[in-house]
Amino acid sequence: MTVSEFVDCLKASRSFLLLTHRRPDGDTLCSAAALCSALRRCGKSAALLPNPDITETYAPFVEKYVSGDILPDCTVISVDTAAEHMLTEGFSGRVDLCVDHHGSNTLYAAKSLVRPDKAACGQVIVEIIELLCGELTREEANLLYIALSTDTGCFCYANTDAEALRCGAHLLERGAENGRLNKQLFRSASLSRLALEGRVYSTMRSERAGTVSIAVITQKMMDECGATEDDCDDLASLAGKVRGSVVAVTVREIAPGRSKVSVRTNEQVSACEICARFGGGGHPMASGCTIEAEPYAAADMVYAAVCEVWK
């Protein structure tokens, strides 16, 4: 679909349920919240389905848009979710519309607007809202700044292209408070998070002359540091800080015998191809998957896949 066709679908419906993905980040949550805000401004009934994984970091920004009171005949929209199995726990049923920026999107929705050229789904939502409503409110600009800055690592990741920077400037012109948001989201951390980072750095594994960095985070490490889910934002970026790193792998234990894997690469290696071997996906330089194995075993499996993909 084009943005115009997507907006026509929005205009044709009266009520909406917006879905986010499991272990939600700022892009899925704040993109969905901004779209929800715009739909409400148009006189529509709209709400985000409650997501049990929302952390304290993002809850204050989106809680006013979350509701358990959903109309049975509403149009269901998934936001920033590449595959059906990634949709938030508690949802089952049809998905009418999907707006996403992952090239690995499986096209599970009846109609999809997928823009893999965008650094964040929030950039697509900017276009949708401005076509639907004419302009962004200051609150929507703040939400979409969070979405964009989350997926670009506060404009530090390799996916930060000129268009992403122009979009960030556009959001500032619409009232986004980048100073306050950057401090809150990227330049402050709990003592538990800092302790966890210390454990990650001190136990990091280096392979292939330092070009592959692997970080393993066990539940025991989390417990010893007093860390919670609120302390886990952007853990995947830590391994990539090693000088000379081409492939950075972060493996986190999320349940006994189950590990979440995040892979970050530069243009030499496809992170998506590595994660696809375990049923995952994402972007060429930032992808993820879940492996049914203990974290250290999962790390070995992913490293073997790295060696197969990057010969």
Order of alpha helices (4+ residues) and beta strands (2+ residues): alpha-beta-alpha-beta-alpha-beta-beta-beta-alpha-alpha-alpha-alpha-alpha-beta-beta-alpha-beta-beta-alpha-beta-beta-alpha
